Amino acid sequence: MIRAIRRVLDMFAEEERVRCISIASAVPNVFCAGGDIRAVRTASLAGRHDENEAFFSEEYQLNLLIANYPKPYMALIDGICMGGGMGLSVHGRHRVVTASLKMAMPETSIGYFPDVGASYFLGQLPLGLGNFLALTGHSMSAEDAMYCGLANLRVSSATFVSLMLPTFDFTSPSSLTALAMPSTKVGHLEMHDKDIEQCFNVPRLGDIFDQLRRHQSPWSEQTLAMLKKSSPTSLVLTFELMRRCRNRCLAECLDNELKLTRKITRSADFMEGVRAALVEKDKKPSWHPQQLSDVDASAYFDDEAQLPRVGRRALNHSPPKRNGTIN
C-alpha cells in the first residue's frame, strides 16, 4: 500500500490536470489502523531485520512526501485512525473528520513507540499535551482532534460523502471552512487541559507518575491506570524521544524514529506486546523489565548508528494548529 500510494503521488505531482489530492479508506468506519505490525514481529523473530528496516524507511519517506507535497492534500478520515493512519493524514494540508473519529497513537501498549513523525507533530503541541498523547495513547474524539489541531475540519456525514467525489474542488480554504460543522461538546483534552499540563509538563518521566498520584481525581486515577498497562520500556523510550526531538524538523524526527525502530523491533517487549494484543490476543502482556527505573534508554539510543536517512528537511510543512485552524 505504501508503494502504491507513493507511485500515485509521484505521478499526480507531475500531472497538470490534477489540482488536488484526496485520500480516503475503501472500508467504512476505518481510515487506517496502521501497517501489519504482526508481520514486523514475524520478520524479527525470523531474523529478517532488513525487511523491517526497508518497510519503516519507505513508510517514513512517504510521510515526508505528504508533508512536502506540492499540491493540496486532503485526508478524509471517518472512524478509526491510528498508528500508520496518522502518518497518512496529519502531515497533509487538510485533515477532515466526522463525529465517529477515534484517533490515537497507542504504541506504548504493544511495546513500541509513537512513530510516523509523531515525535514531530505531537512535539509541536504544548509540552504536557504532546507527552500525554504520546505516552497514554489516548483515543481522541473529533472534538479532541480539532482542539489540538491534528484535525482541522469537522463535517457532517453527508458532507463527508460529497467530499469523496472527484468533482469537489478543495483548493480554496474558504470553500472548506464553509462546510465546517460546529460542535457543542467539550472534548476530553479541553476539559482536562490544565490537569494534563500540570501532570505531563515535567522534566522527568517519573515526575508524571508522582504528579498523577498527588492529583487524586478520577481523571488522574484513570490516566495512571492507562500508563501502568503500558510497557515501561516503551514509556521511557517515548519520553526520551519526545525530549530529543523537541524543536527538530520533521525529517530529523523521522530519522531519529528510524534509528529507534532498528532496536525496538528486536526487543522482548515488542515481541510480547504484539503477541498479547494481536497474535494470541489474551491482552495480558508480561513486560521485562517491569519497573521504569530498570530500563536502560542508552541501549536503544545509539547516536553513532548509521541507518539510511529518511530524506530532506520538511521545508514546506507547517505544524498543526490548535482549535481547528485551516492552514
TORKOL-4160 file (C-alpha; in steps of 0.2 Angstrom, whole numbers, padded with zeros to 4 digits, m for minus):
327
<pt num="1" X="0000" Y="0000" Z="0000"/>
<pt num="2" X="0014" Y="0012" Z="0004"/>
<pt num="3" X="0022" Y="0009" Z="m0013"/>
<pt num="4" X="0006" Y="0011" Z="m0022"/>
<pt num="5" X="0002" Y="0027" Z="m0014"/>
<pt num="6" X="0020" Y="0033" Z="m0017"/>
<pt num="7" X="0018" Y="0029" Z="m0036"/>
<pt num="8" X="0001" Y="0038" Z="m0037"/>
<pt num="9" X="0008" Y="0054" Z="m0028"/>
<pt num="10" X="0023" Y="0055" Z="m0039"/>
<pt num="11" X="0013" Y="0053" Z="m0054"/>
<pt num="12" X="0000" Y="0066" Z="m0049"/>
<pt num="13" X="0013" Y="0079" Z="m0044"/>
<pt num="14" X="0018" Y="0080" Z="m0062"/>
<pt num="15" X="0001" Y="0079" Z="m0070"/>
<pt num="16" X="m0005" Y="0097" Z="m0074"/>
<pt num="17" X="m0024" Y="0091" Z="m0074"/>
<pt num="18" X="m0023" Y="0086" Z="m0056"/>
<pt num="19" X="m0025" Y="0101" Z="m0045"/>
<pt num="20" X="m0028" Y="0092" Z="m0028"/>
<pt num="21" X="m0027" Y="0076" Z="m0020"/>
<pt num="22" X="m0039" Y="0067" Z="m0008"/>
<pt num="23" X="m0036" Y="0050" Z="0001"/>
<pt num="24" X="m0050" Y="0040" Z="0009"/>
<pt num="25" X="m0052" Y="0022" Z="0015"/>
<pt num="26" X="m0061" Y="0009" Z="0005"/>
<pt num="27" X="m0068" Y="0002" Z="0021"/>
<pt num="28" X="m0082" Y="0011" Z="0031"/>
<pt num="29" X="m0078" Y="0017" Z="0048"/>
<pt num="30" X="m0059" Y="0014" Z="0047"/>
<pt num="31" X="m0047" Y="0026" Z="0039"/>
<pt num="32" X="m0031" Y="0016" Z="0043"/>
<pt num="33" X="m0026" Y="0007" Z="0059"/>
<pt num="34" X="m0008" Y="0006" Z="0054"/>
<pt num="35" X="0003" Y="m0007" Z="0045"/>
<pt num="36" X="0003" Y="m0026" Z="0049"/>
<pt num="37" X="0013" Y="m0025" Z="0064"/>
<pt num="38" X="0011" Y="m0044" Z="0066"/>
<pt num="39" X="0021" Y="m0046" Z="0050"/>
<pt num="40" X="0035" Y="m0035" Z="0058"/>
<pt num="41" X="0036" Y="m0046" Z="0073"/>
<pt num="42" X="0036" Y="m0062" Z="0062"/>
<pt num="43" X="0051" Y="m0055" Z="0052"/>
<pt num="44" X="0060" Y="m0050" Z="0068"/>
<pt num="45" X="0058" Y="m0067" Z="0075"/>
<pt num="46" X="0065" Y="m0075" Z="0059"/>
<pt num="47" X="0079" Y="m0063" Z="0059"/>
<pt num="48" X="0074" Y="m0054" Z="0043"/>
<pt num="49" X="0078" Y="m0037" Z="0050"/>
<pt num="50" X="0082" Y="m0030" Z="0033"/>
<pt num="51" X="0064" Y="m0032" Z="0028"/>
<pt num="52" X="0058" Y="m0022" Z="0043"/>
<pt num="53" X="0071" Y="m0008" Z="0040"/>
<pt num="54" X="0065" Y="m0007" Z="0022"/>
<pt num="55" X="0047" Y="m0006" Z="0027"/>
<pt num="56" X="0049" Y="0008" Z="0040"/>
<pt num="57" X="0061" Y="0018" Z="0029"/>
<pt num="58" X="0048" Y="0018" Z="0014"/>
<pt num="59" X="0034" Y="0022" Z="0026"/>
<pt num="60" X="0043" Y="0037" Z="0033"/>
<pt num="61" X="0048" Y="0043" Z="0016"/>
<pt num="62" X="0030" Y="0043" Z="0011"/>
<pt num="63" X="0026" Y="0053" Z="0027"/>
<pt num="64" X="0039" Y="0066" Z="0022"/>
<pt num="65" X="0032" Y="0066" Z="0004"/>
<pt num="66" X="0015" Y="0070" Z="0010"/>
<pt num="67" X="0021" Y="0084" Z="0021"/>
<pt num="68" X="0031" Y="0092" Z="0007"/>
<pt num="69" X="0018" Y="0088" Z="m0007"/>
<pt num="70" X="0017" Y="0102" Z="m0020"/>
<pt num="71" X="m0002" Y="0101" Z="m0022"/>
<pt num="72" X="m0016" Y="0102" Z="m0009"/>
<pt num="73" X="m0018" Y="0085" Z="0000"/>
<pt num="74" X="m0034" Y="0081" Z="0010"/>
<pt num="75" X="m0036" Y="0066" Z="0021"/>
<pt num="76" X="m0054" Y="0061" Z="0023"/>
<pt num="77" X="m0055" Y="0052" Z="0040"/>
<pt num="78" X="m0070" Y="0043" Z="0045"/>
<pt num="79" X="m0069" Y="0032" Z="0061"/>
<pt num="80" X="m0053" Y="0024" Z="0067"/>
<pt num="81" X="m0036" Y="0032" Z="0063"/>
<pt num="82" X="m0022" Y="0026" Z="0072"/>
<pt num="83" X="m0003" Y="0022" Z="0070"/>
<pt num="84" X="0001" Y="0022" Z="0052"/>
<pt num="85" X="m0015" Y="0031" Z="0048"/>
<pt num="86" X="m0009" Y="0046" Z="0057"/>
<pt num="87" X="0006" Y="0047" Z="0045"/>
<pt num="88" X="m0005" Y="0046" Z="0030"/>
<pt num="89" X="m0016" Y="0060" Z="0037"/>
<pt num="90" X="m0009" Y="0073" Z="0049"/>
<pt num="91" X="0006" Y="0078" Z="0038"/>
<pt num="92" X="m0006" Y="0084" Z="0024"/>
<pt num="93" X="m0014" Y="0101" Z="0022"/>
<pt num="94" X="m0032" Y="0096" Z="0026"/>
<pt num="95" X="m0037" Y="0084" Z="0039"/>
<pt num="96" X="m0056" Y="0081" Z="0038"/>
<pt num="97" X="m0065" Y="0071" Z="0051"/>
<pt num="98" X="m0083" Y="0066" Z="0056"/>
<pt num="99" X="m0091" Y="0063" Z="0073"/>
<pt num="100" X="m0086" Y="0045" Z="0073"/>
<pt num="101" X="m0067" Y="0049" Z="0074"/>
<pt num="102" X="m0056" Y="0038" Z="0085"/>
<pt num="103" X="m0038" Y="0045" Z="0083"/>
<pt num="104" X="m0023" Y="0038" Z="0093"/>
<pt num="105" X="m0005" Y="0033" Z="0094"/>
<pt num="106" X="m0007" Y="0018" Z="0105"/>
<pt num="107" X="0010" Y="0011" Z="0103"/>
<pt num="108" X="0016" Y="0010" Z="0121"/>
<pt num="109" X="0003" Y="m0003" Z="0124"/>
<pt num="110" X="0011" Y="m0015" Z="0112"/>
<pt num="111" X="0029" Y="m0012" Z="0117"/>
<pt num="112" X="0033" Y="0000" Z="0103"/>
<pt num="113" X="0033" Y="0019" Z="0102"/>
<pt num="114" X="0023" Y="0033" Z="0093"/>
<pt num="115" X="0032" Y="0034" Z="0075"/>
<pt num="116" X="0027" Y="0040" Z="0058"/>
<pt num="117" X="0033" Y="0058" Z="0063"/>
<pt num="118" X="0023" Y="0058" Z="0080"/>
<pt num="119" X="0039" Y="0065" Z="0088"/>
<pt num="120" X="0036" Y="0080" Z="0077"/>
<pt num="121" X="0018" Y="0083" Z="0076"/>
<pt num="122" X="0015" Y="0079" Z="0095"/>
<pt num="123" X="0031" Y="0089" Z="0099"/>
<pt num="124" X="0023" Y="0104" Z="0091"/>
<pt num="125" X="0009" Y="0104" Z="0104"/>
<pt num="126" X="0011" Y="0111" Z="0121"/>
<pt num="127" X="0023" Y="0100" Z="0130"/>
<pt num="128" X="0011" Y="0092" Z="0143"/>
<pt num="129" X="m0002" Y="0088" Z="0129"/>
<pt num="130" X="0011" Y="0081" Z="0117"/>
<pt num="131" X="0018" Y="0070" Z="0131"/>
<pt num="132" X="0001" Y="0065" Z="0137"/>
<pt num="133" X="m0005" Y="0059" Z="0119"/>
<pt num="134" X="0012" Y="0050" Z="0116"/>
<pt num="135" X="0013" Y="0041" Z="0132"/>
<pt num="136" X="m0005" Y="0036" Z="0136"/>
<pt num="137" X="m0011" Y="0033" Z="0118"/>
<pt num="138" X="m0027" Y="0042" Z="0122"/>
<pt num="139" X="m0041" Y="0039" Z="0109"/>
<pt num="140" X="m0046" Y="0056" Z="0103"/>
<pt num="141" X="m0063" Y="0061" Z="0098"/>
<pt num="142" X="m0067" Y="0073" Z="0084"/>
<pt num="143" X="m0068" Y="0087" Z="0097"/>
<pt num="144" X="m0051" Y="0082" Z="0104"/>
<pt num="145" X="m0043" Y="0081" Z="0087"/>
<pt num="146" X="m0049" Y="0098" Z="0082"/>
<pt num="147" X="m0044" Y="0106" Z="0099"/>
<pt num="148" X="m0026" Y="0101" Z="0097"/>
<pt num="149" X="m0025" Y="0104" Z="0078"/>
<pt num="150" X="m0022" Y="0086" Z="0072"/>
<pt num="151" X="m0039" Y="0088" Z="0063"/>
<pt num="152" X="m0043" Y="0105" Z="0055"/>
<pt num="153" X="m0061" Y="0102" Z="0048"/>
<pt num="154" X="m0076" Y="0093" Z="0056"/>
<pt num="155" X="m0090" Y="0089" Z="0044"/>
<pt num="156" X="m0107" Y="0080" Z="0044"/>
<pt num="157" X="m0108" Y="0063" Z="0037"/>
<pt num="158" X="m0117" Y="0069" Z="0022"/>
<pt num="159" X="m0104" Y="0082" Z="0018"/>
<pt num="160" X="m0090" Y="0069" Z="0021"/>
<pt num="161" X="m0098" Y="0059" Z="0007"/>
<pt num="162" X="m0098" Y="0074" Z="m0005"/>
<pt num="163" X="m0080" Y="0077" Z="m0002"/>
<pt num="164" X="m0076" Y="0060" Z="m0008"/>
<pt num="165" X="m0082" Y="0064" Z="m0026"/>
<pt num="166" X="m0069" Y="0069" Z="m0039"/>
<pt num="167" X="m0079" Y="0084" Z="m0044"/>
<pt num="168" X="m0076" Y="0093" Z="m0027"/>
<pt num="169" X="m0063" Y="0107" Z="m0028"/>
<pt num="170" X="m0055" Y="0109" Z="m0011"/>
<pt num="171" X="m0040" Y="0120" Z="m0017"/>
<pt num="172" X="m0048" Y="0136" Z="m0008"/>
<pt num="173" X="m0048" Y="0135" Z="0011"/>
<pt num="174" X="m0063" Y="0147" Z="0011"/>
<pt num="175" X="m0073" Y="0134" Z="0002"/>
<pt num="176" X="m0069" Y="0121" Z="0015"/>
<pt num="177" X="m0072" Y="0132" Z="0030"/>
<pt num="178" X="m0090" Y="0135" Z="0024"/>
<pt num="179" X="m0093" Y="0116" Z="0026"/>
<pt num="180" X="m0087" Y="0115" Z="0045"/>
<pt num="181" X="m0100" Y="0108" Z="0057"/>
<pt num="182" X="m0099" Y="0117" Z="0074"/>
<pt num="183" X="m0099" Y="0106" Z="0089"/>
<pt num="184" X="m0107" Y="0110" Z="0106"/>
<pt num="185" X="m0097" Y="0097" Z="0115"/>
<pt num="186" X="m0081" Y="0099" Z="0125"/>
<pt num="187" X="m0069" Y="0086" Z="0122"/>
<pt num="188" X="m0058" Y="0076" Z="0135"/>
<pt num="189" X="m0042" Y="0086" Z="0131"/>
<pt num="190" X="m0050" Y="0103" Z="0133"/>
<pt num="191" X="m0059" Y="0098" Z="0148"/>
<pt num="192" X="m0043" Y="0092" Z="0156"/>
<pt num="193" X="m0031" Y="0104" Z="0148"/>
<pt num="194" X="m0024" Y="0111" Z="0165"/>
<pt num="195" X="m0023" Y="0094" Z="0173"/>
<pt num="196" X="m0013" Y="0087" Z="0158"/>
<pt num="197" X="m0001" Y="0102" Z="0158"/>
<pt num="198" X="0001" Y="0101" Z="0177"/>
<pt num="199" X="0005" Y="0082" Z="0177"/>
<pt num="200" X="0014" Y="0079" Z="0160"/>
<pt num="201" X="0024" Y="0096" Z="0158"/>
<pt num="202" X="0038" Y="0089" Z="0169"/>
<pt num="203" X="0056" Y="0086" Z="0166"/>
<pt num="204" X="0057" Y="0068" Z="0171"/>
<pt num="205" X="0045" Y="0053" Z="0167"/>
<pt num="206" X="0044" Y="0048" Z="0185"/>
<pt num="207" X="0038" Y="0065" Z="0189"/>
<pt num="208" X="0022" Y="0061" Z="0179"/>
<pt num="209" X="0018" Y="0047" Z="0190"/>
<pt num="210" X="0021" Y="0057" Z="0205"/>
<pt num="211" X="0010" Y="0071" Z="0199"/>
<pt num="212" X="m0004" Y="0059" Z="0195"/>
<pt num="213" X="m0003" Y="0051" Z="0212"/>
<pt num="214" X="m0004" Y="0068" Z="0220"/>
<pt num="215" X="m0018" Y="0074" Z="0209"/>
<pt num="216" X="m0031" Y="0062" Z="0217"/>
<pt num="217" X="m0045" Y="0063" Z="0205"/>
<pt num="218" X="m0055" Y="0051" Z="0194"/>
<pt num="219" X="m0046" Y="0058" Z="0179"/>
<pt num="220" X="m0028" Y="0055" Z="0187"/>
<pt num="221" X="m0033" Y="0038" Z="0193"/>
<pt num="222" X="m0039" Y="0033" Z="0175"/>
<pt num="223" X="m0023" Y="0040" Z="0167"/>
<pt num="224" X="m0012" Y="0032" Z="0179"/>
<pt num="225" X="m0020" Y="0015" Z="0176"/>
<pt num="226" X="m0018" Y="0018" Z="0157"/>
<pt num="227" X="0001" Y="0021" Z="0160"/>
<pt num="228" X="0003" Y="0006" Z="0171"/>
<pt num="229" X="m0003" Y="m0006" Z="0157"/>
<pt num="230" X="0010" Y="0000" Z="0145"/>
<pt num="231" X="0027" Y="m0006" Z="0143"/>
<pt num="232" X="0039" Y="0003" Z="0155"/>
<pt num="233" X="0052" Y="0002" Z="0141"/>
<pt num="234" X="0041" Y="0010" Z="0128"/>
<pt num="235" X="0036" Y="0024" Z="0141"/>
<pt num="236" X="0055" Y="0028" Z="0144"/>
<pt num="237" X="0059" Y="0027" Z="0126"/>
<pt num="238" X="0044" Y="0038" Z="0120"/>
<pt num="239" X="0048" Y="0051" Z="0134"/>
<pt num="240" X="0066" Y="0052" Z="0129"/>
<pt num="241" X="0062" Y="0053" Z="0110"/>
<pt num="242" X="0050" Y="0067" Z="0113"/>
<pt num="243" X="0063" Y="0076" Z="0123"/>
<pt num="244" X="0076" Y="0073" Z="0109"/>
<pt num="245" X="0065" Y="0079" Z="0095"/>
<pt num="246" X="0058" Y="0094" Z="0103"/>
<pt num="247" X="0061" Y="0109" Z="0091"/>
<pt num="248" X="0068" Y="0097" Z="0077"/>
<pt num="249" X="0061" Y="0097" Z="0059"/>
<pt num="250" X="0050" Y="0083" Z="0053"/>
<pt num="251" X="0065" Y="0075" Z="0043"/>
<pt num="252" X="0076" Y="0075" Z="0058"/>
<pt num="253" X="0062" Y="0067" Z="0069"/>
<pt num="254" X="0059" Y="0054" Z="0056"/>
<pt num="255" X="0077" Y="0050" Z="0056"/>
<pt num="256" X="0078" Y="0048" Z="0074"/>
<pt num="257" X="0062" Y="0037" Z="0074"/>
<pt num="258" X="0070" Y="0026" Z="0060"/>
<pt num="259" X="0086" Y="0023" Z="0071"/>
<pt num="260" X="0075" Y="0018" Z="0086"/>
<pt num="261" X="0064" Y="0005" Z="0075"/>
<pt num="262" X="0080" Y="m0005" Z="0072"/>
<pt num="263" X="0082" Y="m0009" Z="0091"/>
<pt num="264" X="0064" Y="m0009" Z="0097"/>
<pt num="265" X="0058" Y="m0021" Z="0084"/>
<pt num="266" X="0071" Y="m0034" Z="0091"/>
<pt num="267" X="0066" Y="m0031" Z="0109"/>
<pt num="268" X="0057" Y="m0043" Z="0120"/>
<pt num="269" X="0043" Y="m0031" Z="0125"/>
<pt num="270" X="0039" Y="m0028" Z="0106"/>
<pt num="271" X="0038" Y="m0047" Z="0103"/>
<pt num="272" X="0027" Y="m0049" Z="0119"/>
<pt num="273" X="0016" Y="m0033" Z="0116"/>
<pt num="274" X="0011" Y="m0038" Z="0099"/>
<pt num="275" X="0008" Y="m0056" Z="0104"/>
<pt num="276" X="m0003" Y="m0051" Z="0118"/>
<pt num="277" X="m0013" Y="m0038" Z="0108"/>
<pt num="278" X="m0013" Y="m0045" Z="0090"/>
<pt num="279" X="m0007" Y="m0063" Z="0089"/>
<pt num="280" X="m0014" Y="m0073" Z="0104"/>
<pt num="281" X="m0025" Y="m0058" Z="0110"/>
<pt num="282" X="m0025" Y="m0063" Z="0128"/>
<pt num="283" X="m0022" Y="m0044" Z="0132"/>
<pt num="284" X="m0010" Y="m0050" Z="0146"/>
<pt num="285" X="0007" Y="m0044" Z="0141"/>
<pt num="286" X="0022" Y="m0048" Z="0153"/>
<pt num="287" X="0034" Y="m0034" Z="0152"/>
<pt num="288" X="0053" Y="m0035" Z="0156"/>
<pt num="289" X="0059" Y="m0025" Z="0165"/>
<pt num="290" X="0043" Y="m0021" Z="0175"/>
<pt num="291" X="0050" Y="m0005" Z="0183"/>
<pt num="292" X="0054" Y="0011" Z="0174"/>
<pt num="293" X="0070" Y="0013" Z="0184"/>
<pt num="294" X="0077" Y="m0003" Z="0177"/>
<pt num="295" X="0075" Y="0002" Z="0159"/>
<pt num="296" X="0092" Y="0007" Z="0151"/>
<pt num="297" X="0087" Y="0020" Z="0137"/>
<pt num="298" X="0105" Y="0022" Z="0132"/>
<pt num="299" X="0105" Y="0004" Z="0125"/>
<pt num="300" X="0092" Y="0010" Z="0112"/>
<pt num="301" X="0098" Y="0027" Z="0108"/>
<pt num="302" X="0114" Y="0024" Z="0098"/>
<pt num="303" X="0119" Y="0041" Z="0091"/>
<pt num="304" X="0133" Y="0033" Z="0081"/>
<pt num="305" X="0121" Y="0021" Z="0072"/>
<pt num="306" X="0122" Y="0023" Z="0053"/>
<pt num="307" X="0105" Y="0020" Z="0045"/>
<pt num="308" X="0098" Y="0027" Z="0029"/>
<pt num="309" X="0092" Y="0044" Z="0031"/>
<pt num="310" X="0073" Y="0047" Z="0028"/>
<pt num="311" X="0076" Y="0062" Z="0016"/>
<pt num="312" X="0077" Y="0080" Z="0015"/>
<pt num="313" X="0071" Y="0093" Z="0028"/>
<pt num="314" X="0052" Y="0096" Z="0028"/>
<pt num="315" X="0054" Y="0114" Z="0022"/>
<pt num="316" X="0036" Y="0117" Z="0017"/>
<pt num="317" X="0027" Y="0108" Z="0032"/>
<pt num="318" X="0018" Y="0119" Z="0044"/>
<pt num="319" X="0015" Y="0112" Z="0061"/>
<pt num="320" X="m0003" Y="0108" Z="0067"/>
<pt num="321" X="m0013" Y="0122" Z="0073"/>
<pt num="322" X="m0024" Y="0121" Z="0088"/>
<pt num="323" X="m0043" Y="0124" Z="0088"/>
<pt num="324" X="m0045" Y="0118" Z="0070"/>
<pt num="325" X="m0037" Y="0132" Z="0060"/>
<pt num="326" X="m0036" Y="0128" Z="0042"/>
<pt num="327" X="m0018" Y="0130" Z="0036"/>
